[in-house]
Amino acid sequence: MRAGPRRPRFYLAVLATGFLLGGFLQEFLSRVLPESPARSFFTSAARGEFGPVKLDLMVVDLTIGPLGVEISLLSVLGVLIAYLVARSLF
């Protein structure tokens, strides 16, 4: 068994792909599944956000935010699937 690439860009790409895949899965299941406890379990998510962050440097005034992250069970499943596929390819 060969070792996969250990570059940060590889892991960022796997995370981004996994979160996108998980988001698509969550949206698909929320439209397909009927109203039930299974639907509410699979489509529930935890949301964290912070901001706005204000940076005043006398010459430049910059405000960033609010920035938020929403993580669900299907997002974690998407990351796992993306990791397994990437590991098998590389």
Biopython code that builds the backbone (N, CA, C, O; Angstrom):
import numpy as np
from Bio.PDB.StructureBuilder import StructureBuilder

atoms = [
    (1, "MET", "N", (0.851, -1.172, 0.000)),
    (1, "MET", "CA", (0.000, 0.000, 0.000)),
    (1, "MET", "C", (0.895, 1.232, 0.000)),
    (1, "MET", "O", (1.769, 1.378, 0.854)),
    (2, "ARG", "N", (0.672, 2.098, -0.948)),
    (2, "ARG", "CA", (1.507, 3.289, -1.032)),
    (2, "ARG", "C", (0.877, 4.441, -0.266)),
    (2, "ARG", "O", (-0.342, 4.517, -0.105)),
    (3, "ALA", "N", (1.726, 5.320, 0.195)),
    (3, "ALA", "CA", (1.250, 6.480, 0.961)),
    (3, "ALA", "C", (0.768, 7.565, 0.004)),
    (3, "ALA", "O", (1.345, 7.768, -1.065)),
    (4, "GLY", "N", (-0.295, 8.257, 0.399)),
    (4, "GLY", "CA", (-0.852, 9.337, -0.413)),
    (4, "GLY", "C", (-0.037, 10.604, -0.253)),
    (4, "GLY", "O", (0.854, 10.680, 0.593)),
    (5, "PRO", "N", (-0.346, 11.594, -1.067)),
    (5, "PRO", "CA", (0.373, 12.862, -0.957)),
    (5, "PRO", "C", (0.102, 13.531, 0.386)),
    (5, "PRO", "O", (-1.015, 13.475, 0.901)),
    (6, "ARG", "N", (1.091, 14.141, 0.929)),
    (6, "ARG", "CA", (0.971, 14.772, 2.250)),
    (6, "ARG", "C", (1.081, 16.289, 2.140)),
    (6, "ARG", "O", (1.643, 16.938, 3.022)),
    (7, "ARG", "N", (0.551, 16.847, 1.071)),
    (7, "ARG", "CA", (0.620, 18.289, 0.862)),
    (7, "ARG", "C", (-0.633, 18.953, 1.412)),
    (7, "ARG", "O", (-1.718, 18.374, 1.343)),
    (8, "PRO", "N", (-0.502, 20.158, 1.958)),
    (8, "PRO", "CA", (-1.673, 20.866, 2.502)),
    (8, "PRO", "C", (-2.735, 21.158, 1.449)),
    (8, "PRO", "O", (-3.927, 21.106, 1.752)),
    (9, "ARG", "N", (-2.327, 21.463, 0.221)),
    (9, "ARG", "CA", (-3.318, 21.729, -0.830)),
    (9, "ARG", "C", (-4.174, 20.509, -1.125)),
    (9, "ARG", "O", (-5.358, 20.637, -1.434)),
    (10, "PHE", "N", (-3.573, 19.320, -1.029)),
    (10, "PHE", "CA", (-4.319, 18.091, -1.239)),
    (10, "PHE", "C", (-5.420, 17.958, -0.197)),
    (10, "PHE", "O", (-6.565, 17.656, -0.532)),
    (11, "TYR", "N", (-5.078, 18.182, 1.054)),
    (11, "TYR", "CA", (-6.072, 18.049, 2.120)),
    (11, "TYR", "C", (-7.131, 19.153, 2.048)),
    (11, "TYR", "O", (-8.297, 18.898, 2.348)),
    (12, "LEU", "N", (-6.756, 20.356, 1.663)),
    (12, "LEU", "CA", (-7.737, 21.429, 1.486)),
    (12, "LEU", "C", (-8.693, 21.116, 0.343)),
    (12, "LEU", "O", (-9.890, 21.389, 0.435)),
    (13, "ALA", "N", (-8.165, 20.544, -0.729)),
    (13, "ALA", "CA", (-9.020, 20.165, -1.853)),
    (13, "ALA", "C", (-9.982, 19.053, -1.451)),
    (13, "ALA", "O", (-11.150, 19.075, -1.837)),
    (14, "VAL", "N", (-9.500, 18.083, -0.679)),
    (14, "VAL", "CA", (-10.368, 16.999, -0.208)),
    (14, "VAL", "C", (-11.456, 17.557, 0.709)),
    (14, "VAL", "O", (-12.617, 17.166, 0.593)),
    (15, "LEU", "N", (-11.098, 18.465, 1.617)),
    (15, "LEU", "CA", (-12.097, 19.064, 2.504)),
    (15, "LEU", "C", (-13.130, 19.862, 1.719)),
    (15, "LEU", "O", (-14.329, 19.734, 1.967)),
    (16, "ALA", "N", (-12.683, 20.678, 0.782)),
    (16, "ALA", "CA", (-13.613, 21.486, -0.001)),
    (16, "ALA", "C", (-14.545, 20.600, -0.825)),
    (16, "ALA", "O", (-15.751, 20.840, -0.873)),
    (17, "THR", "N", (-13.989, 19.584, -1.467)),
    (17, "THR", "CA", (-14.805, 18.663, -2.248)),
    (17, "THR", "C", (-15.789, 17.916, -1.357)),
    (17, "THR", "O", (-16.949, 17.729, -1.724)),
    (18, "GLY", "N", (-15.331, 17.496, -0.204)),
    (18, "GLY", "CA", (-16.201, 16.771, 0.718)),
    (18, "GLY", "C", (-17.330, 17.624, 1.248)),
    (18, "GLY", "O", (-18.466, 17.159, 1.342)),
    (19, "PHE", "N", (-17.035, 18.873, 1.597)),
    (19, "PHE", "CA", (-18.103, 19.748, 2.091)),
    (19, "PHE", "C", (-19.107, 20.075, 0.990)),
    (19, "PHE", "O", (-20.305, 20.171, 1.256)),
    (20, "LEU", "N", (-18.628, 20.249, -0.253)),
    (20, "LEU", "CA", (-19.550, 20.470, -1.364)),
    (20, "LEU", "C", (-20.420, 19.238, -1.603)),
    (20, "LEU", "O", (-21.630, 19.361, -1.798)),
    (21, "LEU", "N", (-19.816, 18.067, -1.590)),
    (21, "LEU", "CA", (-20.568, 16.831, -1.766)),
    (21, "LEU", "C", (-21.590, 16.653, -0.647)),
    (21, "LEU", "O", (-22.732, 16.271, -0.904)),
    (22, "GLY", "N", (-21.193, 16.923, 0.572)),
    (22, "GLY", "CA", (-22.111, 16.829, 1.704)),
    (22, "GLY", "C", (-23.247, 17.827, 1.615)),
    (22, "GLY", "O", (-24.381, 17.508, 1.971)),
    (23, "GLY", "N", (-22.961, 19.029, 1.148)),
    (23, "GLY", "CA", (-24.011, 20.026, 0.964)),
    (23, "GLY", "C", (-25.018, 19.600, -0.088)),
    (23, "GLY", "O", (-26.223, 19.785, 0.085)),
    (24, "PHE", "N", (-24.520, 19.026, -1.187)),
    (24, "PHE", "CA", (-25.426, 18.524, -2.208)),
    (24, "PHE", "C", (-26.268, 17.369, -1.676)),
    (24, "PHE", "O", (-27.466, 17.297, -1.946)),
    (25, "LEU", "N", (-25.642, 16.462, -0.917)),
    (25, "LEU", "CA", (-26.401, 15.360, -0.324)),
    (25, "LEU", "C", (-27.474, 15.867, 0.625)),
    (25, "LEU", "O", (-28.595, 15.359, 0.618)),
    (26, "GLN", "N", (-27.151, 16.853, 1.435)),
    (26, "GLN", "CA", (-28.111, 17.402, 2.385)),
    (26, "GLN", "C", (-29.287, 18.053, 1.659)),
    (26, "GLN", "O", (-30.441, 17.850, 2.038)),
    (27, "GLU", "N", (-29.003, 18.823, 0.632)),
    (27, "GLU", "CA", (-30.079, 19.474, -0.126)),
    (27, "GLU", "C", (-30.933, 18.445, -0.853)),
    (27, "GLU", "O", (-32.156, 18.570, -0.899)),
    (28, "PHE", "N", (-30.292, 17.430, -1.421)),
    (28, "PHE", "CA", (-31.027, 16.381, -2.128)),
    (28, "PHE", "C", (-31.959, 15.629, -1.181)),
    (28, "PHE", "O", (-33.127, 15.412, -1.501)),
    (29, "LEU", "N", (-31.445, 15.233, -0.021)),
    (29, "LEU", "CA", (-32.276, 14.490, 0.933)),
    (29, "LEU", "C", (-33.377, 15.350, 1.527)),
    (29, "LEU", "O", (-34.456, 14.841, 1.833)),
    (30, "SER", "N", (-33.132, 16.633, 1.695)),
    (30, "SER", "CA", (-34.187, 17.490, 2.235)),
    (30, "SER", "C", (-35.335, 17.656, 1.241)),
    (30, "SER", "O", (-36.465, 17.929, 1.647)),
    (31, "ARG", "N", (-35.061, 17.495, -0.055)),
    (31, "ARG", "CA", (-36.115, 17.588, -1.059)),
    (31, "ARG", "C", (-36.792, 16.250, -1.313)),
    (31, "ARG", "O", (-37.978, 16.217, -1.642)),
    (32, "VAL", "N", (-36.062, 15.139, -1.168)),
    (32, "VAL", "CA", (-36.586, 13.827, -1.532)),
    (32, "VAL", "C", (-37.311, 13.153, -0.371)),
    (32, "VAL", "O", (-38.384, 12.582, -0.562)),
    (33, "LEU", "N", (-36.737, 13.214, 0.826)),
    (33, "LEU", "CA", (-37.329, 12.515, 1.962)),
    (33, "LEU", "C", (-38.606, 13.197, 2.436)),
    (33, "LEU", "O", (-38.689, 14.425, 2.457)),
    (34, "PRO", "N", (-39.599, 12.400, 2.815)),
    (34, "PRO", "CA", (-40.805, 13.010, 3.391)),
    (34, "PRO", "C", (-40.518, 13.504, 4.809)),
    (34, "PRO", "O", (-39.517, 13.128, 5.418)),
    (35, "GLU", "N", (-41.402, 14.346, 5.323)),
    (35, "GLU", "CA", (-41.244, 14.885, 6.681)),
    (35, "GLU", "C", (-41.253, 13.717, 7.667)),
    (35, "GLU", "O", (-42.267, 13.036, 7.822)),
    (36, "SER", "N", (-40.127, 13.493, 8.325)),
    (36, "SER", "CA", (-39.987, 12.368, 9.247)),
    (36, "SER", "C", (-38.808, 12.635, 10.176)),
    (36, "SER", "O", (-38.034, 13.564, 9.947)),
    (37, "PRO", "N", (-38.669, 11.816, 11.232)),
    (37, "PRO", "CA", (-37.493, 11.962, 12.098)),
    (37, "PRO", "C", (-36.175, 11.708, 11.363)),
    (37, "PRO", "O", (-35.158, 12.318, 11.696)),
    (38, "ALA", "N", (-36.181, 10.822, 10.375)),
    (38, "ALA", "CA", (-34.955, 10.552, 9.610)),
    (38, "ALA", "C", (-34.530, 11.796, 8.825)),
    (38, "ALA", "O", (-33.345, 12.125, 8.771)),
    (39, "ARG", "N", (-35.496, 12.481, 8.222)),
    (39, "ARG", "CA", (-35.174, 13.690, 7.473)),
    (39, "ARG", "C", (-34.621, 14.779, 8.390)),
    (39, "ARG", "O", (-33.635, 15.436, 8.055)),
    (40, "SER", "N", (-35.247, 14.965, 9.527)),
    (40, "SER", "CA", (-34.755, 15.997, 10.444)),
    (40, "SER", "C", (-33.384, 15.635, 11.011)),
    (40, "SER", "O", (-32.580, 16.525, 11.290)),
    (41, "PHE", "N", (-33.107, 14.346, 11.185)),
    (41, "PHE", "CA", (-31.797, 13.920, 11.696)),
    (41, "PHE", "C", (-30.704, 14.169, 10.667)),
    (41, "PHE", "O", (-29.658, 14.732, 10.990)),
    (42, "PHE", "N", (-30.946, 13.747, 9.421)),
    (42, "PHE", "CA", (-29.910, 13.864, 8.395)),
    (42, "PHE", "C", (-29.717, 15.284, 7.889)),
    (42, "PHE", "O", (-28.626, 15.626, 7.432)),
    (43, "THR", "N", (-30.742, 16.114, 7.960)),
    (43, "THR", "CA", (-30.615, 17.462, 7.409)),
    (43, "THR", "C", (-30.369, 18.531, 8.475)),
    (43, "THR", "O", (-30.273, 19.713, 8.141)),
    (44, "SER", "N", (-30.265, 18.147, 9.735)),
    (44, "SER", "CA", (-29.959, 19.137, 10.771)),
    (44, "SER", "C", (-28.467, 19.489, 10.716)),
    (44, "SER", "O", (-27.638, 18.668, 10.324)),
    (45, "ALA", "N", (-28.148, 20.712, 11.111)),
    (45, "ALA", "CA", (-26.769, 21.182, 11.020)),
    (45, "ALA", "C", (-26.465, 22.115, 12.184)),
    (45, "ALA", "O", (-27.356, 22.751, 12.747)),
    (46, "ALA", "N", (-25.188, 22.177, 12.526)),
    (46, "ALA", "CA", (-24.716, 23.118, 13.538)),
    (46, "ALA", "C", (-24.057, 24.276, 12.811)),
    (46, "ALA", "O", (-23.237, 24.072, 11.915)),
    (47, "ARG", "N", (-24.413, 25.482, 13.195)),
    (47, "ARG", "CA", (-23.875, 26.674, 12.528)),
    (47, "ARG", "C", (-23.088, 27.509, 13.520)),
    (47, "ARG", "O", (-23.562, 27.829, 14.610)),
    (48, "GLY", "N", (-21.891, 27.851, 13.121)),
    (48, "GLY", "CA", (-21.063, 28.746, 13.912)),
    (48, "GLY", "C", (-20.677, 29.942, 13.070)),
    (48, "GLY", "O", (-20.370, 29.809, 11.885)),
    (49, "GLU", "N", (-20.693, 31.102, 13.686)),
    (49, "GLU", "CA", (-20.319, 32.293, 12.928)),
    (49, "GLU", "C", (-19.692, 33.320, 13.843)),
    (49, "GLU", "O", (-19.975, 33.365, 15.040)),
    (50, "PHE", "N", (-18.842, 34.140, 13.268)),
    (50, "PHE", "CA", (-18.248, 35.239, 14.016)),
    (50, "PHE", "C", (-18.164, 36.446, 13.096)),
    (50, "PHE", "O", (-18.164, 36.324, 11.871)),
    (51, "GLY", "N", (-18.095, 37.575, 13.704)),
    (51, "GLY", "CA", (-17.944, 38.787, 12.924)),
    (51, "GLY", "C", (-19.047, 39.769, 13.230)),
    (51, "GLY", "O", (-19.929, 39.457, 14.030)),
    (52, "PRO", "N", (-19.037, 40.871, 12.664)),
    (52, "PRO", "CA", (-18.022, 41.393, 11.761)),
    (52, "PRO", "C", (-16.749, 41.792, 12.502)),
    (52, "PRO", "O", (-16.792, 42.221, 13.655)),
    (53, "VAL", "N", (-15.630, 41.643, 11.825)),
    (53, "VAL", "CA", (-14.324, 42.011, 12.362)),
    (53, "VAL", "C", (-13.903, 43.321, 11.693)),
    (53, "VAL", "O", (-13.829, 43.403, 10.467)),
    (54, "LYS", "N", (-13.632, 44.323, 12.492)),
    (54, "LYS", "CA", (-13.254, 45.639, 11.952)),
    (54, "LYS", "C", (-11.764, 45.864, 12.175)),
    (54, "LYS", "O", (-11.244, 45.664, 13.273)),
    (55, "LEU", "N", (-11.093, 46.282, 11.111)),
    (55, "LEU", "CA", (-9.666, 46.560, 11.150)),
    (55, "LEU", "C", (-9.454, 47.995, 10.670)),
    (55, "LEU", "O", (-9.709, 48.309, 9.507)),
    (56, "ASP", "N", (-8.991, 48.861, 11.563)),
    (56, "ASP", "CA", (-8.788, 50.275, 11.235)),
    (56, "ASP", "C", (-7.297, 50.575, 11.305)),
    (56, "ASP", "O", (-6.709, 50.564, 12.386)),
    (57, "LEU", "N", (-6.683, 50.846, 10.148)),
    (57, "LEU", "CA", (-5.242, 51.097, 10.070)),
    (57, "LEU", "C", (-4.926, 52.542, 9.706)),
    (57, "LEU", "O", (-3.906, 52.805, 9.070)),
    (58, "MET", "N", (-5.755, 53.453, 10.084)),
    (58, "MET", "CA", (-5.634, 54.884, 9.843)),
    (58, "MET", "C", (-5.771, 55.236, 8.360)),
    (58, "MET", "O", (-6.469, 56.197, 8.036)),
    (59, "VAL", "N", (-5.152, 54.517, 7.474)),
    (59, "VAL", "CA", (-5.247, 54.782, 6.049)),
    (59, "VAL", "C", (-6.358, 53.936, 5.426)),
    (59, "VAL", "O", (-7.085, 54.391, 4.542)),
    (60, "VAL", "N", (-6.471, 52.718, 5.898)),
    (60, "VAL", "CA", (-7.438, 51.764, 5.360)),
    (60, "VAL", "C", (-8.354, 51.306, 6.486)),
    (60, "VAL", "O", (-7.891, 50.941, 7.567)),
    (61, "ASP", "N", (-9.635, 51.327, 6.228)),
    (61, "ASP", "CA", (-10.624, 50.817, 7.169)),
    (61, "ASP", "C", (-11.290, 49.606, 6.524)),
    (61, "ASP", "O", (-11.926, 49.731, 5.477)),
    (62, "LEU", "N", (-11.149, 48.441, 7.139)),
    (62, "LEU", "CA", (-11.614, 47.196, 6.549)),
    (62, "LEU", "C", (-12.540, 46.489, 7.524)),
    (62, "LEU", "O", (-12.217, 46.350, 8.704)),
    (63, "THR", "N", (-13.684, 46.045, 7.036)),
    (63, "THR", "CA", (-14.617, 45.268, 7.835)),
    (63, "THR", "C", (-14.877, 43.953, 7.116)),
    (63, "THR", "O", (-15.262, 43.941, 5.947)),
    (64, "ILE", "N", (-14.664, 42.845, 7.822)),
    (64, "ILE", "CA", (-14.854, 41.506, 7.280)),
    (64, "ILE", "C", (-15.934, 40.807, 8.083)),
    (64, "ILE", "O", (-15.908, 40.834, 9.314)),
    (65, "GLY", "N", (-16.864, 40.194, 7.414)),
    (65, "GLY", "CA", (-17.801, 39.352, 8.130)),
    (65, "GLY", "C", (-19.235, 39.763, 7.945)),
    (65, "GLY", "O", (-19.534, 40.715, 7.223)),
    (66, "PRO", "N", (-20.091, 39.071, 8.574)),
    (66, "PRO", "CA", (-19.850, 37.901, 9.398)),
    (66, "PRO", "C", (-19.515, 36.659, 8.563)),
    (66, "PRO", "O", (-20.058, 36.466, 7.475)),
    (67, "LEU", "N", (-18.636, 35.841, 9.077)),
    (67, "LEU", "CA", (-18.256, 34.596, 8.432)),
    (67, "LEU", "C", (-18.897, 33.449, 9.203)),
    (67, "LEU", "O", (-18.879, 33.435, 10.434)),
    (68, "GLY", "N", (-19.461, 32.491, 8.479)),
    (68, "GLY", "CA", (-20.144, 31.384, 9.136)),
    (68, "GLY", "C", (-19.779, 30.051, 8.514)),
    (68, "GLY", "O", (-19.393, 29.973, 7.348)),
    (69, "VAL", "N", (-19.908, 29.008, 9.312)),
    (69, "VAL", "CA", (-19.674, 27.638, 8.877)),
    (69, "VAL", "C", (-20.858, 26.805, 9.336)),
    (69, "VAL", "O", (-21.281, 26.887, 10.490)),
    (70, "GLU", "N", (-21.384, 26.007, 8.428)),
    (70, "GLU", "CA", (-22.491, 25.118, 8.770)),
    (70, "GLU", "C", (-22.039, 23.688, 8.521)),
    (70, "GLU", "O", (-21.700, 23.326, 7.394)),
    (71, "ILE", "N", (-22.033, 22.884, 9.562)),
    (71, "ILE", "CA", (-21.566, 21.497, 9.468)),
    (71, "ILE", "C", (-22.713, 20.568, 9.826)),
    (71, "ILE", "O", (-23.369, 20.733, 10.855)),
    (72, "SER", "N", (-22.941, 19.595, 8.966)),
    (72, "SER", "CA", (-23.982, 18.608, 9.212)),
    (72, "SER", "C", (-23.383, 17.211, 9.141)),
    (72, "SER", "O", (-22.215, 17.037, 8.794)),
    (73, "LEU", "N", (-24.193, 16.230, 9.473)),
    (73, "LEU", "CA", (-23.763, 14.837, 9.406)),
    (73, "LEU", "C", (-23.403, 14.468, 7.972)),
    (73, "LEU", "O", (-22.431, 13.750, 7.738)),
    (74, "LEU", "N", (-24.183, 14.958, 7.015)),
    (74, "LEU", "CA", (-23.902, 14.642, 5.619)),
    (74, "LEU", "C", (-22.650, 15.348, 5.114)),
    (74, "LEU", "O", (-22.001, 14.843, 4.198)),
    (75, "SER", "N", (-22.289, 16.495, 5.677)),
    (75, "SER", "CA", (-21.034, 17.152, 5.322)),
    (75, "SER", "C", (-19.847, 16.306, 5.765)),
    (75, "SER", "O", (-18.871, 16.158, 5.030)),
    (76, "VAL", "N", (-19.936, 15.764, 6.951)),
    (76, "VAL", "CA", (-18.868, 14.892, 7.449)),
    (76, "VAL", "C", (-18.799, 13.625, 6.607)),
    (76, "VAL", "O", (-17.708, 13.141, 6.305)),
    (77, "LEU", "N", (-19.951, 13.084, 6.224)),
    (77, "LEU", "CA", (-19.983, 11.916, 5.352)),
    (77, "LEU", "C", (-19.381, 12.239, 3.990)),
    (77, "LEU", "O", (-18.667, 11.413, 3.421)),
    (78, "GLY", "N", (-19.656, 13.423, 3.459)),
    (78, "GLY", "CA", (-19.069, 13.843, 2.187)),
    (78, "GLY", "C", (-17.562, 13.959, 2.257)),
    (78, "GLY", "O", (-16.868, 13.572, 1.317)),
    (79, "VAL", "N", (-17.045, 14.486, 3.359)),
    (79, "VAL", "CA", (-15.589, 14.576, 3.535)),
    (79, "VAL", "C", (-14.977, 13.184, 3.606)),
    (79, "VAL", "O", (-13.915, 12.943, 3.032)),
    (80, "LEU", "N", (-15.628, 12.280, 4.295)),
    (80, "LEU", "CA", (-15.126, 10.903, 4.388)),
    (80, "LEU", "C", (-15.110, 10.240, 3.015)),
    (80, "LEU", "O", (-14.130, 9.584, 2.664)),
    (81, "ILE", "N", (-16.167, 10.397, 2.239)),
    (81, "ILE", "CA", (-16.219, 9.817, 0.899)),
    (81, "ILE", "C", (-15.146, 10.432, 0.008)),
    (81, "ILE", "O", (-14.461, 9.714, -0.720)),
    (82, "ALA", "N", (-14.992, 11.756, 0.058)),
    (82, "ALA", "CA", (-13.967, 12.424, -0.759)),
    (82, "ALA", "C", (-12.570, 11.960, -0.368)),
    (82, "ALA", "O", (-11.716, 11.777, -1.236)),
    (83, "TYR", "N", (-12.326, 11.766, 0.927)),
    (83, "TYR", "CA", (-11.013, 11.296, 1.370)),
    (83, "TYR", "C", (-10.732, 9.879, 0.867)),
    (83, "TYR", "O", (-9.635, 9.585, 0.392)),
    (84, "LEU", "N", (-11.730, 9.011, 0.977)),
    (84, "LEU", "CA", (-11.524, 7.629, 0.533)),
    (84, "LEU", "C", (-11.304, 7.553, -0.978)),
    (84, "LEU", "O", (-10.470, 6.777, -1.445)),
    (85, "VAL", "N", (-12.039, 8.343, -1.732)),
    (85, "VAL", "CA", (-11.852, 8.358, -3.188)),
    (85, "VAL", "C", (-10.476, 8.925, -3.533)),
    (85, "VAL", "O", (-9.769, 8.362, -4.368)),
    (86, "ALA", "N", (-10.089, 10.036, -2.897)),
    (86, "ALA", "CA", (-8.779, 10.632, -3.188)),
    (86, "ALA", "C", (-7.640, 9.701, -2.787)),
    (86, "ALA", "O", (-6.622, 9.618, -3.476)),
    (87, "ARG", "N", (-7.818, 9.004, -1.673)),
    (87, "ARG", "CA", (-6.768, 8.075, -1.225)),
    (87, "ARG", "C", (-6.623, 6.922, -2.197)),
    (87, "ARG", "O", (-5.509, 6.456, -2.433)),
    (88, "SER", "N", (-7.725, 6.450, -2.767)),
    (88, "SER", "CA", (-7.637, 5.347, -3.707)),
    (88, "SER", "C", (-7.056, 5.799, -5.059)),
    (88, "SER", "O", (-6.426, 5.008, -5.761)),
    (89, "LEU", "N", (-7.272, 7.071, -5.415)),
    (89, "LEU", "CA", (-6.745, 7.562, -6.695)),
    (89, "LEU", "C", (-5.274, 7.943, -6.612)),
    (89, "LEU", "O", (-4.523, 7.727, -7.563)),
    (90, "PHE", "N", (-4.857, 8.505, -5.492)),
    (90, "PHE", "CA", (-3.487, 8.977, -5.366)),
    (90, "PHE", "C", (-2.738, 8.089, -4.441)),
    (90, "PHE", "O", (-1.553, 8.313, -4.194)),
]
sb = StructureBuilder()
sb.init_structure("model")
sb.init_model(0)
sb.init_chain("A")
sb.init_seg("    ")
for serial, (resi, resn, name, xyz) in enumerate(atoms, 1):
    if name == "N":
        sb.init_residue(resn, " ", resi, " ")
    sb.init_atom(name, np.array(xyz, "f"), 0.0, 1.0, " ", f" {name:<3s}", serial, name[0])
structure = sb.get_structure()
